[in-house]
Amino acid sequence: MSESYKKILSVVSLIPASYVASYGQIADLAGMPNCSRMVSKALKSSNNKSLPWHRVVNSQGKIAFKPGDPLFVLQLNLLQEEGVEFKGKKINLDKHRWQPSLDTLLYKLNY
């Protein structure tokens, strides 16, 4: 696994339950601005079953999978089980957007 993917997955692993982050936000926090597509590729390549992949959404606060896709349904169910609120098809980002503390970024990232 590349160092870039390790950084991305390290950031994703820190997203707490009932919060979400966008692909672009994850890329920024991993030190790779403008690499949101790499976040998607890193998540697809991971075989870590405990990784909270379902907490990563697009910049509009929507699930990136197409409605009806089994992964869309799975992600929707996992987020709702954690108490994430939706306004129509969008997540209420005012309430559920993850804003990590400086302490988290300095001392909990594993890279």
Secondary structure as a PSIPRED ss2 file (coil, helix, strand):
# PSIPRED VFORMAT (PSIPRED V4.0)

   1 M C   1.000  0.000  0.000
   2 S C   1.000  0.000  0.000
   3 E H   0.000  1.000  0.000
   4 S H   0.000  1.000  0.000
   5 Y H   0.000  1.000  0.000
   6 K H   0.000  1.000  0.000
   7 K H   0.000  1.000  0.000
   8 I H   0.000  1.000  0.000
   9 L H   0.000  1.000  0.000
  10 S H   0.000  1.000  0.000
  11 V H   0.000  1.000  0.000
  12 V H   0.000  1.000  0.000
  13 S C   1.000  0.000  0.000
  14 L C   1.000  0.000  0.000
  15 I C   1.000  0.000  0.000
  16 P C   1.000  0.000  0.000
  17 A C   1.000  0.000  0.000
  18 S C   1.000  0.000  0.000
  19 Y C   1.000  0.000  0.000
  20 V E   0.000  0.000  1.000
  21 A E   0.000  0.000  1.000
  22 S E   0.000  0.000  1.000
  23 Y H   0.000  1.000  0.000
  24 G H   0.000  1.000  0.000
  25 Q H   0.000  1.000  0.000
  26 I H   0.000  1.000  0.000
  27 A H   0.000  1.000  0.000
  28 D H   0.000  1.000  0.000
  29 L H   0.000  1.000  0.000
  30 A C   1.000  0.000  0.000
  31 G C   1.000  0.000  0.000
  32 M C   1.000  0.000  0.000
  33 P C   1.000  0.000  0.000
  34 N C   1.000  0.000  0.000
  35 C C   1.000  0.000  0.000
  36 S H   0.000  1.000  0.000
  37 R H   0.000  1.000  0.000
  38 M H   0.000  1.000  0.000
  39 V H   0.000  1.000  0.000
  40 S H   0.000  1.000  0.000
  41 K H   0.000  1.000  0.000
  42 A H   0.000  1.000  0.000
  43 L H   0.000  1.000  0.000
  44 K H   0.000  1.000  0.000
  45 S H   0.000  1.000  0.000
  46 S C   1.000  0.000  0.000
  47 N C   1.000  0.000  0.000
  48 N C   1.000  0.000  0.000
  49 K C   1.000  0.000  0.000
  50 S C   1.000  0.000  0.000
  51 L C   1.000  0.000  0.000
  52 P C   1.000  0.000  0.000
  53 W H   0.000  1.000  0.000
  54 H H   0.000  1.000  0.000
  55 R H   0.000  1.000  0.000
  56 V E   0.000  0.000  1.000
  57 V E   0.000  0.000  1.000
  58 N C   1.000  0.000  0.000
  59 S C   1.000  0.000  0.000
  60 Q C   1.000  0.000  0.000
  61 G C   1.000  0.000  0.000
  62 K C   1.000  0.000  0.000
  63 I C   1.000  0.000  0.000
  64 A C   1.000  0.000  0.000
  65 F C   1.000  0.000  0.000
  66 K C   1.000  0.000  0.000
  67 P C   1.000  0.000  0.000
  68 G C   1.000  0.000  0.000
  69 D C   1.000  0.000  0.000
  70 P H   0.000  1.000  0.000
  71 L H   0.000  1.000  0.000
  72 F H   0.000  1.000  0.000
  73 V H   0.000  1.000  0.000
  74 L H   0.000  1.000  0.000
  75 Q H   0.000  1.000  0.000
  76 L H   0.000  1.000  0.000
  77 N H   0.000  1.000  0.000
  78 L H   0.000  1.000  0.000
  79 L H   0.000  1.000  0.000
  80 Q H   0.000  1.000  0.000
  81 E H   0.000  1.000  0.000
  82 E C   1.000  0.000  0.000
  83 G C   1.000  0.000  0.000
  84 V C   1.000  0.000  0.000
  85 E C   1.000  0.000  0.000
  86 F E   0.000  0.000  1.000
  87 K E   0.000  0.000  1.000
  88 G C   1.000  0.000  0.000
  89 K C   1.000  0.000  0.000
  90 K E   0.000  0.000  1.000
  91 I E   0.000  0.000  1.000
  92 N C   1.000  0.000  0.000
  93 L H   0.000  1.000  0.000
  94 D H   0.000  1.000  0.000
  95 K H   0.000  1.000  0.000
  96 H H   0.000  1.000  0.000
  97 R E   0.000  0.000  1.000
  98 W C   1.000  0.000  0.000
  99 Q C   1.000  0.000  0.000
 100 P C   1.000  0.000  0.000
 101 S C   1.000  0.000  0.000
 102 L H   0.000  1.000  0.000
 103 D H   0.000  1.000  0.000
 104 T H   0.000  1.000  0.000
 105 L H   0.000  1.000  0.000
 106 L H   0.000  1.000  0.000
 107 Y H   0.000  1.000  0.000
 108 K C   1.000  0.000  0.000
 109 L C   1.000  0.000  0.000
 110 N C   1.000  0.000  0.000
 111 Y C   1.000  0.000  0.000
